[in-house]
Amino acid sequence: MLNVLTNGKIRIGAYSFPDRKKIALCVAEGNEIVICGYFTKLEKAEYFMDKLADLVGAEMEQESEQ
């Protein structure tokens, strides 16, 4: 599963791609996904996304795509 913050148009989240070993920090807008960095472990990605959600006062949305 993915951890994603969204405003309806832009999604920021930790994505898992089948052709990559590491979890990627991505920004998705429309049909474009930009990889901004990588996490070494799933736990680190979840921790980062939880703290980012706390920072901006948002709740985490769970997605199952890509």
Backbone bond lengths (Angstrom), bond angles and torsions (degrees), N, CA, C in turn:
res aa  C-N    CA-C-N  psi(-1)  N-CA   C-N-CA  omega(-1)  CA-C   N-CA-C  phi
1 M - - - 1.442 - - 1.520 109.97 -
2 L 1.280 115.48 157.48 1.447 122.02 -179.27 1.513 110.83 -108.53
3 N 1.303 115.17 149.89 1.464 121.00 171.35 1.509 106.78 -104.76
4 V 1.334 116.60 123.25 1.461 120.58 -172.89 1.523 110.48 -138.23
5 L 1.342 115.27 135.61 1.461 122.02 168.40 1.521 106.38 -105.16
6 T 1.323 117.38 136.82 1.457 119.27 -177.78 1.523 111.47 -144.83
7 N 1.325 114.58 152.59 1.461 120.60 171.77 1.529 109.96 -113.82
8 G 1.317 116.12 10.47 1.458 121.72 -179.13 1.522 112.58 102.45
9 K 1.325 117.28 -29.70 1.468 121.49 179.57 1.526 111.96 -112.45
10 I 1.321 116.19 -37.52 1.464 121.70 -178.34 1.522 108.44 -116.99
11 R 1.341 115.83 136.76 1.458 121.56 176.48 1.528 108.50 -120.64
12 I 1.323 116.44 132.80 1.457 122.52 173.92 1.510 106.13 -119.31
13 G 1.320 116.06 128.29 1.450 116.12 -177.61 1.499 115.58 -169.65
14 A 1.313 114.15 176.89 1.453 123.78 176.58 1.527 107.31 -97.23
15 Y 1.327 115.95 113.39 1.459 121.96 -175.91 1.521 111.00 -111.66
16 S 1.300 116.48 145.72 1.453 122.85 174.28 1.526 108.10 -110.70
17 F 1.333 116.92 120.50 1.457 122.08 179.06 1.524 109.44 -106.95
18 P 1.319 118.61 139.52 1.466 120.86 -176.47 1.534 113.70 -63.28
19 D 1.331 117.70 -25.54 1.465 120.10 -178.22 1.531 113.28 -95.07
20 R 1.329 118.04 7.72 1.467 122.79 179.97 1.527 109.11 -124.71
21 K 1.314 117.03 142.90 1.460 121.28 179.53 1.519 112.57 -79.75
22 K 1.337 116.64 -32.72 1.457 120.84 -174.69 1.529 111.27 -100.76
23 I 1.329 115.00 157.17 1.461 121.97 174.73 1.528 107.69 -74.71
24 A 1.320 117.86 134.28 1.462 122.32 -176.38 1.521 111.39 -104.67
25 L 1.340 115.73 138.05 1.458 122.26 171.38 1.518 106.17 -87.16
26 C 1.334 117.22 118.26 1.460 121.39 -172.30 1.524 112.43 -130.24
27 V 1.327 113.20 155.31 1.454 122.14 170.32 1.526 105.76 -118.58
28 A 1.318 117.14 123.24 1.460 122.01 -179.18 1.520 109.20 -116.73
29 E 1.321 115.08 129.43 1.461 121.24 177.76 1.523 107.22 -140.20
30 G 1.323 115.59 119.24 1.463 119.31 -175.27 1.522 109.45 64.90
31 N 1.334 116.57 -128.72 1.462 121.74 179.55 1.517 112.89 -95.57
32 E 1.327 118.17 5.89 1.457 122.60 -176.24 1.526 111.08 -105.33
33 I 1.337 115.85 132.92 1.452 122.41 175.10 1.516 107.53 -120.63
34 V 1.333 116.32 124.67 1.458 122.17 178.30 1.516 108.41 -109.48
35 I 1.324 116.91 123.13 1.459 121.75 177.50 1.527 107.80 -84.45
36 C 1.334 115.66 122.96 1.468 121.22 -177.41 1.522 112.75 -102.37
37 G 1.311 117.50 -17.31 1.461 121.02 -179.50 1.513 110.49 175.45
38 Y 1.322 115.27 179.57 1.461 121.42 -178.03 1.511 111.24 -130.22
39 F 1.325 115.64 150.49 1.448 122.95 173.95 1.522 108.64 -105.62
40 T 1.332 116.62 145.75 1.465 120.14 -179.68 1.519 112.25 -80.05
41 K 1.338 116.56 -26.60 1.463 120.79 -179.02 1.518 109.96 -141.40
42 L 1.320 116.16 152.44 1.463 122.40 177.40 1.524 110.83 -58.93
43 E 1.319 116.89 -39.94 1.463 120.72 -179.66 1.525 111.57 -60.69
44 K 1.330 116.78 -37.82 1.464 121.42 179.04 1.527 110.43 -67.23
45 A 1.324 116.72 -38.44 1.464 121.03 178.37 1.528 110.43 -65.35
46 E 1.327 116.44 -44.55 1.461 120.61 178.86 1.522 110.82 -63.66
47 Y 1.328 117.46 -41.97 1.460 122.12 178.67 1.526 110.25 -60.59
48 F 1.338 116.94 -48.02 1.455 121.33 -179.76 1.527 111.33 -59.94
49 M 1.324 116.94 -47.47 1.456 120.31 -177.62 1.527 111.37 -65.93
50 D 1.329 118.18 -37.17 1.465 121.20 176.81 1.528 110.75 -63.34
51 K 1.327 116.77 -44.26 1.467 120.95 -179.72 1.529 110.96 -68.18
52 L 1.327 117.54 -37.41 1.461 120.86 177.07 1.529 110.02 -64.17
53 A 1.321 116.93 -41.82 1.465 121.21 177.99 1.526 110.50 -62.45
54 D 1.343 116.72 -42.34 1.464 120.31 177.09 1.522 110.68 -61.08
55 L 1.319 116.45 -42.18 1.460 121.88 -177.55 1.524 112.30 -61.29
56 V 1.317 116.56 -43.46 1.466 120.26 -176.63 1.530 112.63 -94.14
57 G 1.329 116.97 0.26 1.458 120.66 177.52 1.519 113.41 72.18
58 A 1.321 116.49 32.35 1.465 121.18 -179.21 1.522 110.25 -110.07
59 E 1.328 115.24 166.29 1.459 120.81 172.94 1.511 108.77 -106.81
60 M 1.307 115.44 146.84 1.452 121.84 -177.97 1.521 110.40 -72.88
61 E 1.314 116.21 139.36 1.460 122.87 176.20 1.511 107.11 -111.18
62 Q 1.328 117.23 131.82 1.461 121.68 178.99 1.507 109.19 -94.64
63 E 1.342 116.52 129.39 1.466 121.62 177.05 1.515 108.41 -123.97
64 S 1.318 115.86 157.40 1.464 119.49 179.06 1.516 112.49 -120.29
65 E 1.330 118.83 5.75 1.459 121.02 177.44 1.506 109.70 -89.42
66 Q 1.312 116.83 156.43 1.464 125.81 179.14 1.473 112.27 30.80
